[in-house]
Structure formats: C-alpha cells, structure tokens
Amino acid sequence: LLLPLLFFITNYMTKRFGFFRTLRAIIISSAAMIAFVAIMYFVIGGKLNFQLISGQVFGYIASQLVNLFIYSFILNNTSSPWPLVLINYLFVLIVFYLVYTVIQADIIIKMAFWKGYFITLGIQLMECIILTIIDKKIKKGLY
C-alpha cells in the first residue's frame, strides 16, 4: 500500500524540483534500499539471498523510472489532466508488479497470486484517486 505514496512523492519532487534532481533521488533511494537490505541480512546473521530481493529492487527501480519519464512528459506537454495522472499511477503499479513477478517467475503460475494481485491493484486504485486529487492541487515550479 506504500507504492502509490512513493510514486506521489516522486511526482511531487518532479513537479517542484525538476527531472534531474528527481532522477538523482531515485538513484540514491535505490542504492539505500539495497544497502539497507544487505545490512539487515548481515545484522540478523543470515546469508544475503539476491533472488529474494531482486524482484522488489528491480521492480522499484523500473517503476520509478517509468513514472518519472511519463509524469515529466505529462507535466511538460499537457495541462496535466487528472485522468492522465491517474492512468500513470496505475500503469507504474502494473509495471512494478510485472517486473517483480517476471523476476520471481514461479509466483505467476499460482492462482492465489492473481487474486491477491487484482485485490491489491483495486485497493491501490482507491489510494491513487486520492493522491491524484492532491497532485492536481500542487503548483509546478521551485520555491
């Protein structure tokens, strides 16, 4: 349920600070995520299993970059209509789950996964509608 909020924060940063500062923030947050997971595995004495975290990490990076590129295009080439912003939120959620499941391919076959997938997307759709309304109220530009 945090993914739409992460995309909203990325969109806020893009609107306020521009494309390149947001891109830098995505790179830093991705590196911090990988470092945090590696440190936590070390602290608990476990062996770092890259297979378990790779789907989430690559899904996060891919979806954040797709979100950044599409949202920047919407900001610079349209009047940012709310349906486009909402579709962007939903599309990047689908990209995240697609990359996540492709990397961890054994999950795709299980029927319970698809039920949870559509329920999660439905719940996040409601969250995205609220975030889209808030997003439309944020002014573009630096302060």
N, C-alpha and C positions, 0 to 999 in steps of 0.2 A: 503494500500500500504506500510505500515511500517513493516509488518510482515517479509517479506524476508530480510529486512535490520536488523531486530532484530536477525534473525537466522544467518545472516552473521557475526554479531558482536559476537554471541555465538561461532560460528565456529572459528573465529579469536582468541578469547580467549582460546579456546580448543587447537588450534594449537600452540599458544605462551606460555600459562601458564599451560596447562595440565587439566586433567579431574576434579580433586577435587577442584581446585580454580574456575573453571567454574561452577561447581555444587553449590559451595558456593555463587557465584554471582547470579545464578538463584534463589536461595532461598531468598537472600536479595532483589532482584528486585521484586519478587512476594510479599513479605511482604510489601515493599514500595508501590507497586501498590494498595494493599488492604488498607493500611493506608491512602494513598492519596485520594482514593475514599471516605473513611469514613470521613475524614476531610472535603472534599469538600461538602459532604451532610450536615455536621454539620454547615459549614460556610453559606451555602445558606438557612439554616433553614429547609431543607427537612428531611423526615424520610428515613433512610437507607433501601433500598429495596434490600435484598440479592438476590432475584430472578433475578433482572435486571443485576447484575454484576457477578453472579456466573458462567454463561456460559463463559464469556470472561476470567475471572480469571482462572478457571479450564482448559479452552482451552489453555490458555497461558502456564500454568504450565505443562500440559501434553505434549504439542507440543515441549516445550523447552527441557523437559527430553528425549523425543523420539529423538529429534535432537541430543542432547548431546551423547546419547548412540550409535546411528547409526554412527554419524560422528567420534566418538572415535574409533569405530570398523574399519571404513574405513581408518582412519589415521594409525592405528597400524597394520592392517592386509593386506593392499593393498598398491599400489603405488598411491593411491588417483586419479583414473581416473576421468576425468570430468563428464562422464555420470553418475557415481555413486553419485557424489556430487550433480548434478542437480536433480537426482531422489530423493535424500534425501531431498532437498529443497521442491520439490513438495509433497512428502509424508508427511512431517511435516505440510505443509499448509493444506492438506486434513485432517490430524489428528486434527488440530486446529478447522477447520470448523465442523468436525464431532462431537467433544466433545461439541462445542458451541451450535450446533443445537439439540443435544440429550438432553442437559440440558434445553434448551428452545424449547421443542418439538412441540409447537404449530406452529412454523415457518416452519417446514418441509413440512407441508401439502400445504402451499400456493405455487402456481405455479410461482409467481413472484420471490419467493426466489430462485428457481432453475436457473432461467435466470440470476439473479444477481450473483449467486454462480459461474456459469461457466464463466461469463464475468470477474469476479474478479480473478478467477484462471488463465484465459488467460492473463490478464494484469500482474499478478504476475509472470507468467511463463517467460515473456519477461524480467522482472526485475531479476529473478533468473538466467537467462542465463548470463546476465552482471555480476552478483555477483559471479557466478561460474568461469568466466574468471579471475576476480580479485582474487578469492580464490586460484586459481592454481598458482598465482604469489607470494603468501605469503609463506615464508620459515617456516618450522617447527622448534620449539625449543625456548629456553629462550634467551633473550639478556640482 
